[in-house]
Amino acid sequence: MEENLLDFALKFEAESVKLYLSLAARTTNFLGKRLFYALAKQEVEHAESFDEIYREIAVKSTAVKLALPSSSADIEQDIRQFFVGAGGMDFRSDAGNISAYELALQTEEKGYASYKKFLVSAEKPEEKEFLQSLMDQERKHMEAIRNVLAYITGTGDWFESEESKVWNWMNQ
């Protein structure tokens, strides 16, 4: 596995953690705060996995299993539990800092595009599987950001989105 992929992944995830913690501190919307904290938590878990992969590569000359932690909670499930537990709290009265969601979305899009570039040049099946799992996580993060942003701003675009990407449970 090319070391530059792991270097990029560690740096990218660490920068994302800092960004999401900063955005959580600056936003006034509690649903947005929960989203940013959940994203930061998952990025920490990803960085921890990358460190473990580095250690395995340094110690072993045999094949290393390249995988993200299976314990990582699904971002939608995390937000849903918070949303339901909030007991009808009005998250739309104060959308908070809209540019924070846009910055978060740009960050996830950058990660997705970068991992996709690495995927194109990957040769080993385990590298390809690892990169695909990273891209899947970035895609889930983008969906989460889009759903929360659309919900708190009340845009009609949310209802017109592809049904598999829309969190319909937010309207119950």
C-alpha positions as CSV (number, residue, x, y, z in Angstrom):
1,M,0.0,0.0,0.0
2,E,1.3,3.4,-0.9
3,E,2.4,5.3,2.2
4,N,1.1,8.6,0.7
5,L,-2.5,7.3,0.9
6,L,-2.1,6.7,4.7
7,D,-0.3,10.0,5.2
8,F,-3.1,11.8,3.3
9,A,-5.8,9.9,5.2
10,L,-4.3,10.6,8.6
11,K,-3.8,14.3,7.9
12,F,-7.2,14.7,6.3
13,E,-9.1,13.0,9.1
14,A,-7.2,15.0,11.7
15,E,-8.0,18.3,10.0
16,S,-11.6,17.2,9.7
17,V,-11.8,16.5,13.4
18,K,-10.5,20.0,14.2
19,L,-12.9,21.6,11.7
20,Y,-16.0,19.7,13.1
21,L,-15.2,20.5,16.7
22,S,-14.8,24.2,15.7
23,L,-18.0,24.2,13.8
24,A,-19.8,22.5,16.7
25,A,-18.6,25.2,19.0
26,R,-19.7,28.0,16.7
27,T,-23.1,26.8,15.7
28,T,-26.2,27.7,17.7
29,N,-28.4,25.0,16.4
30,F,-28.5,21.9,18.6
31,L,-29.1,19.5,15.8
32,G,-26.2,21.0,13.9
33,K,-24.0,20.7,17.0
34,R,-24.9,17.0,17.3
35,L,-24.1,16.5,13.6
36,F,-20.7,18.1,13.9
37,Y,-19.8,16.3,17.1
38,A,-20.9,13.0,15.5
39,L,-18.8,13.7,12.4
40,A,-15.8,14.6,14.6
41,K,-16.2,11.4,16.6
42,Q,-16.2,9.2,13.4
43,E,-13.2,11.0,12.0
44,V,-11.3,10.3,15.3
45,E,-12.2,6.6,14.9
46,H,-11.0,6.7,11.3
47,A,-7.7,8.3,12.3
48,E,-7.2,5.7,15.0
49,S,-7.7,2.9,12.4
50,F,-5.2,4.5,10.1
51,D,-2.6,4.6,13.0
52,E,-3.3,0.9,13.6
53,I,-2.7,0.2,9.9
54,Y,0.6,2.1,10.0
55,R,1.7,0.1,13.1
56,E,0.7,-3.2,11.4
57,I,2.6,-2.3,8.2
58,A,5.7,-1.3,10.3
59,V,5.7,-4.5,12.3
60,K,4.6,-7.1,9.7
61,S,5.8,-7.9,6.3
62,T,2.7,-10.0,5.6
63,A,-0.6,-8.7,4.3
64,V,-2.4,-6.2,6.6
65,K,-6.2,-6.1,6.8
66,L,-7.2,-2.6,5.8
67,A,-10.6,-1.8,7.4
68,L,-12.4,1.0,9.1
69,P,-13.7,0.2,12.6
70,S,-16.9,-1.8,12.6
71,S,-17.8,-0.2,15.9
72,S,-18.3,3.1,14.2
73,A,-21.9,4.1,14.7
74,D,-23.9,4.9,11.6
75,I,-24.2,8.7,11.4
76,E,-27.9,8.6,10.5
77,Q,-28.6,6.4,13.5
78,D,-26.7,8.7,15.8
79,I,-28.6,11.8,14.6
80,R,-31.9,10.0,14.6
81,Q,-31.5,9.0,18.3
82,F,-30.7,12.5,19.2
83,F,-33.6,13.9,17.1
84,V,-36.2,11.5,18.6
85,G,-34.8,12.1,22.1
86,A,-35.1,15.8,21.7
87,G,-38.9,15.5,22.1
88,G,-40.1,17.9,19.5
89,M,-37.5,20.6,20.0
90,D,-37.8,23.2,17.3
91,F,-34.5,22.9,15.4
92,R,-35.8,25.2,12.6
93,S,-36.2,28.4,14.7
94,D,-32.4,29.0,14.5
95,A,-30.6,27.4,11.6
96,G,-27.3,28.6,13.0
97,N,-24.3,29.2,10.8
98,I,-25.4,28.0,7.3
99,S,-21.9,28.5,6.0
100,A,-20.6,25.9,8.5
101,Y,-22.7,23.2,6.8
102,E,-21.5,24.3,3.4
103,L,-17.9,24.2,4.6
104,A,-18.5,20.7,6.1
105,L,-20.0,19.5,2.9
106,Q,-17.0,20.8,0.9
107,T,-14.7,19.0,3.2
108,E,-16.5,15.7,2.8
109,E,-16.6,16.2,-1.0
110,K,-12.8,16.8,-1.0
111,G,-12.2,13.6,0.9
112,Y,-14.5,11.6,-1.4
113,A,-12.7,13.0,-4.5
114,S,-9.3,12.4,-3.0
115,Y,-10.0,8.8,-2.0
116,K,-11.5,8.2,-5.5
117,K,-8.2,9.3,-7.1
118,F,-6.3,6.9,-4.9
119,L,-8.8,4.1,-5.8
120,V,-8.0,4.6,-9.5
121,S,-4.3,3.9,-8.9
122,A,-4.8,1.2,-6.3
123,E,-3.5,-2.2,-7.4
124,K,-4.3,-4.6,-4.5
125,P,-7.8,-5.8,-3.8
126,E,-7.5,-4.9,-0.1
127,E,-6.5,-1.3,-1.0
128,K,-9.5,-1.0,-3.3
129,E,-11.8,-2.3,-0.6
130,F,-10.4,0.0,2.0
131,L,-10.7,3.0,-0.3
132,Q,-14.2,2.1,-1.2
133,S,-15.1,1.9,2.5
134,L,-13.6,5.4,3.0
135,M,-15.6,6.7,0.0
136,D,-18.8,5.1,1.5
137,Q,-18.2,6.9,4.8
138,E,-17.6,10.2,3.1
139,R,-20.8,9.7,1.1
140,K,-22.8,9.0,4.3
141,H,-21.3,12.1,5.9
142,M,-22.3,14.2,2.8
143,E,-25.9,12.8,3.0
144,A,-26.0,13.6,6.8
145,I,-24.9,17.2,6.2
146,R,-27.3,17.7,3.4
147,N,-30.2,16.2,5.3
148,V,-29.7,18.3,8.4
149,L,-29.1,21.5,6.5
150,A,-32.2,20.9,4.4
151,Y,-34.3,20.1,7.4
152,I,-33.2,23.1,9.5
153,T,-33.6,25.5,6.6
154,G,-36.9,24.1,5.5
155,T,-35.9,24.0,1.9
156,G,-38.3,22.1,-0.4
157,D,-35.4,20.6,-2.3
158,W,-35.1,18.0,0.5
159,F,-38.5,16.5,-0.5
160,E,-37.4,16.3,-4.1
161,S,-34.1,14.5,-3.3
162,E,-33.6,10.8,-4.1
163,E,-35.6,8.9,-1.5
164,S,-32.8,6.7,-0.5
165,K,-30.8,9.8,0.7
166,V,-33.6,11.6,2.5
167,W,-34.2,11.0,6.2
168,N,-38.0,10.9,6.1
169,W,-38.2,10.1,9.8
170,M,-37.4,13.8,10.4
171,N,-40.9,14.7,9.3
172,Q,-42.8,12.4,11.7
